[in-house]
Every structure is written in C-alpha cells, then in structure tokens.
Amino acid sequence: MTRAVPSAPSPSAGSAPPGSAGAVTSALDALDRVILGKSGQVRLALACLLARGHLLIEDQPGVGKTTLAHALARVLGLEFRRVQFTADLLPADLLGVSIWDAREGAFRYQPGPVFSQVLLADEINRATPKTQGALLEAMEERQVSEGGVTRPLPEPFFVIATQNPSAFVGTSPLPEAQLDRFLLTVTLGYPDPRAERTLLETGGRAGAVRDLPAMLGLEALLAAQREVDGVYAAPPLLDYLQLLARATRGHPALAAGLSPRALLGLLGAARAWAFLAGRRMVLPEDVQAVFPALGAHRLPPRDPGARVGDVLARVLADTPIP
C-alpha cells in the first residue's frame, strides 16, 4: 500500500537549536545525496531514531531498504548489523546463546547480532512468530534475558525492520503487539525518473554508502535525543493530540483507535520532526507530518479492502486544531 510521505521540514529562520542540530543537518544532507528522491522518508527515519523508536519499512525487495539502513548507521557513526529473517531462523540466532567453556568450567555467553546500535531485521515477516516475538523484549525493554541473566542492549538501540507485502510467498503477518513496538512505518516505493536515471548512470549507490563519513557520532546523537525530549509541547497541542486519538477511537472505518502508548509515540515523533525543522516548539503541522506514518500499522480498517492512508487523511482533515 502506497502512503503519502510528508515533505521535508523547512527550518525557521534564526530558530535552529545550537550544538548537535548542525551535525544532524549535515547528516541529513549526506543522506539525501545517497538516498535519492526520498527526503521525506529519510527524515521520518531519522525522526524515529531521535524519538528513540523503531522503524518498519513496508515494501517489495530492491527499492533501497537495506541501503537506507546502512547509510543511516554510517553517517551517524553507529555499529550496524543485518539479519536475514528466514523460516529457519531461531531466537538464539538473533539474541545469542550460552556455550559451555570446558577450559573455564562455566557457560560463556555469545552475544547475538541484536547487540548492535542499528539492527536491520530484513524481511522480518518471513520468520516464524516465535522468532518475531524474540525481538519484543529487546525493542520494548532495551535488554535481553537469557539463562536467567538480563543484559542491557547498546545505547542507542534502533531496529529497522523490512516487511514484504503479505501476498508474497512464505510470509507470516506480524502480531499486533509487535507492530505496536514500531514507532513509524514508511514506504519507499519506486524512485522518480530522475533519481532512477542517476542510479543507472552511476551503477547504484552501494559505493557511495561505503564512502559515507561519520558526521554525527554517538555523543552528538545522544545529545540530539535529549534536545528532542526538551522540545516544548504547549497545552493546546496536547489537546490536539487527544482530539486525534478520540477521532480514531470512534471512527466507523477503523476497528481500533490509537492507544495511550501510541499517543505518547505521536508526541515524541512530532517533537523530533520539530527539532529537524530547527524549532524548540511543536506545531500542529509537526503532528500532521508524522501522524500517517505512526497510525498506518496501528489502525486496522474494518473493511480489509479500505485504504488506511485515506482514512487517516480524513481524520486529519476533520479534526479541528484548538
């Protein structure tokens, strides 16, 4: 399903926050030179990370999902690992396993690929529900429990999962509980003709991704996340969030509405979008920019043939701004 992606935010003159914001802007510029013609999706992905969420990319193979994940990790200076989800992937393959060390006379824990700062869970819906569920604790609690020991995950911990269309052979739909752990959903889609021509002329962007320098770094990224937490949301803005939630909960075309956890996620994503626009205060347009990406995977339609994107657009149009 193709969804409208908001255009890139434009910074307000003289209002850009100091410090890490400049490095974030440089990182965005570098990503736009590699992920061609997808500035809205790139900003949603970065906003998701700044809001400490996880990202779900729904699309067919070959449109740049892995490139986006790898480019984000490179330009932010983060450790990146990719796991190909298949029907025979076991939870231990993802989380790690304890191995008996005869020399030491004790079990030694071998961490799995989940212990990384950026984890690409590629084609997550090709794995069994048991393996899909193995990510639940890691995504929500930022920790892994194995052998009676709880081990914290790195900071930050950002999961980018890709999902094939449900019509593809060998896919298992993600349960609602796991879908709710993803803050935002984006769809990359086909490139526009100009971007596609550049890909043909340059032979793809894999080399450009490998050459990306780290433009932010761990400390600057963590500082940016703290700045996002401090972006101000006025009481009328919170009223607007509650009005949107009530509109989804009572909408005749939706089988369920936004939960309180989803509403907190909407506020966090809107704060991150405002930060990327260079502002210290959330505006209604920040909420509107991230609302479709936040609600698309959380709000099931009553009619399976209905387009969720159209319903969300109508909710935004019909909900008054206080």
N, C-alpha and C positions, 0 to 999 in steps of 0.2 A: 504494500500500500504506500503510495507516494504522499508525503506530507509537506506542506509549505514550511520552509525554513526561513526564519527571520533574517533580515538583512543585518549587516554588521553595524554595531553601535557607533555613533559618531561622538568623539569626545567633546564635552562642553568647554568652551574657551576659558583658559585660566583656572580650571577646576580640577585638573588631574592631580591625584594624590602623589606625594613625593615618594622617593625610595624605590620599592620594588615595582611600582607601577610602570616606571620607564623600562625596566627589564622585561616586564610582561608584554609591553607594547612591541619591543624589539623581537621577542619570541613569536608573537602573532605575525609580524611582518615576514619573518623567516618561514613560518609555516605556510603562509599564503603563497610563497614562491615555490613551494613543493607540492602542496595540495591545491591544484589549480582549479579555480572557479567554484570553490566550496567554502568561502569565507564564513558564511553563516554557520555551517556545520562545525568548522574549526573552532569558532568562538563558543558554540554550545559545548563542545568537548572540553575546552579549557575552563569554561564557567563551571562545568560539572566537577572538574578536579579541584578548582578553587573553593567550591562549596563542600568539599570532602565527600562527594558522591561517587557513584559508579555509572558507567555509560554502556548502553545497549545499542548496537548498530544492527538494524534490520535491513538486509539487502542480499542480492544474489552475489555469487563469487565473482571476483575480478574487477570490482569497481573502486578499489583503493582502501578497503577497511584496514588491512594489515599495514599499509603504508601510513595511514593516519596515526595508528597506534605507535608505530616505530618512530615516526617523525616527532610526535609529542614527547616521547621519552628522550630522544636525542637532544632536542632543543631545550628541554628543561633540565638536562643533566641527571636523569634518573636511570636506575637499573631497570632493564626491560627483559621480560621473558615471555615466550609464546608457547601455549599448549594447544595442540590439535585435539579437539574433543572427538572421540570416536565411540562406537558402541562397546568396545572392549576396554575403554579407559576406566581404571579403578580409582576410588577415592585416595588410596595410598600413593598412586602415581602423581596425584596433584598435591596432597598435603605432606607427604613424606612418610617414613616408616622407621621403626626402631629395629636395628640389626644387632645380633649377638656378636660381641667382640671377644673372641676366645682369649686373646692376649691380656685384655683388661679384666676379663671375667665379669662383664656387665654389658647391658644393652647400650648401644650408641645410636642416637637419633640422627637420621639422614634427612635433612630438610628437603621438601619438595619444591617445585617451581613457584608455589604460591608465595614463598618468601622472597618477594621482589617488590619493588616500588610501583612498577607498572606491569600488570599481568594481562596479556591478551588471551582470552578464552575463545579460541577460534572455533566457529560453528558449534556453539555450546549446546544447541538443541539436537545434535547428533548423538550425544551421550545419553546414558540411561538416567532415569530420575534419581537413582542413588548417588551417582557421581555429580549430577547437577546440584543435589542437595548438600554435597560436601562443601560447597562454596558458601553456604548460608551463614555459618558461624563466622567464617573469615570476613565476609562482606559486612556483616552487621556489627560484630564484636571486635573486629580487627585482631583476632587471635585464632590459634589453632590448638585444639585439645587432642592429645594423643598419648596413650599409655598412662593416663592419669596425671599428665603434666600439661599445663597451659602455657603456650609460648606466644608472646606478642609478635605481631607482624611489623614490618618496617613502616616508618613514617616518612612520607605519605604512603598509603596503600590504595592503588587505583586500579580497578578492574574494568577493562574494556572487553565486552563480550560481543561477538558477532553471532547473528542468528539467520539461518537460511529461511526462505519462505516455507510455510507449512506444507505446501504442495510438493516439496522436494522429497524424494525417496529417502527413508531412513531417519526422519526427524521425529523428535518427541517434544511436544509443547512444554514450555517452562511452566511450572505451577505458579499460581497467583502469588504465593508467599515469596517466591524467589523473584518474580517480576517486580514486586514492590521494593526489593532491595536496590534496584537500579533507579537512580535519580532521574535520568533523562534518556530518551530514545531519539536517535537521529537516523535518517535515511540519506545515503549519499547519492544514489541514482546515477544515471549516465552523465558524463561530462558534457558541457556545451560544446558546439562545433569548434570554437577557437581553442579551448583547452585540449580537446581531443586531437586537434591538428598539431599542437605543441608536443603532445605525447608521441605522436607518430614521428615527428621530426627529430626528437631527442632520444627515442628508444625507451621511454618510460622515465620514472623518477626514482628508481631504486638507488642509483648512484648519487643523486642529489641528497637523498635521505642519509646515506652513509657519510656524506661530507658535511652534514649539518653540525655546527659547533654548539656546545652547551652555552646557552645565552642567559640562563637564569640561575641555576644551581639550587641545591637543597635548601640552604638557609634563606635565600631570597624567596623561594616558593613558599616555605612555611611562614615567612613574614607576610607575604601576599595573602595567604589564607587567614591570618589573624586580622589583616586590614579588612578583608571581606566581612569577617564577623562583626566589625565595628561600623559597617555602613548603616546609616540610620534609616529606620522604617517608622514613619510617623503614625499616630493612631488612625487617621483616616485611611492610610494604606493598609493597615491591618484589617480595618472594616471591609475594604475591598476584597481582601483575600477571603474573608469569611463569607461574603456575598457570593463569590465564585464557588466556594465549596458547597454552599447551600443550593446553588443553581444546579450543580452536578448531582447532588443527592436527591433532588426532586425532579430531575429531567425525565420525561416519559421515554426517551430514546435510549437511556442508559440503565443498565442493570445494577450498577453500583456507583456511588459517588466517591469523592476524594476523602480519604481517611485523615485523621489528625496528623499522622506521620507524613502523609503526602503533603499536607498543608505546610508543615514545617519545612519540608524539602522545597516547596514552591518559594517560600520566603528566602531560603538560603540561595537558591539558584537565581532569584531576582536580585539579591544583594551582589552576587558575583557578576551578573550582567551589568549592573550599575557600575561596579568597580571597573570593568573592562571599558565602559564608556567614559571613565575618568570622573565619576561623581561619587560624593560621600553620602548620597541620599537616594533611596529607592523611589522611583516614579512608577505610576501605573503602566507606562509603556514597557518598563523592565519586566513587570509581571506578565504582560501580554506577550512579550517576546519569548519567554521560556515556558509559558503555560501549555502550548500544544505538545512540546517535547516531554513535558512532565506527565501530562494526562493520557497520552496516546496508548501506553501499555497498561495503564491502571484502570481505565474506564471502559469496561466491556459493553458493547451495544446490545440491546435486547434483540434486535434483528441482526443475525450474523452477516447479512449482506450489506448492512449500513456502513457508511464511511465515518469512522470515528473523527477524523480530521474535520469533516463538515459539521459534525455535532459540536465539537469544541469551538469552532469558529462562530457558530450561532450562540453558544454560551457567552463568549466574549462580547459579541455584538449586543446581546440582550441584557447584560449585567451592567447596571449604572455605576459610574465612578463617583464615590461620595465627595 
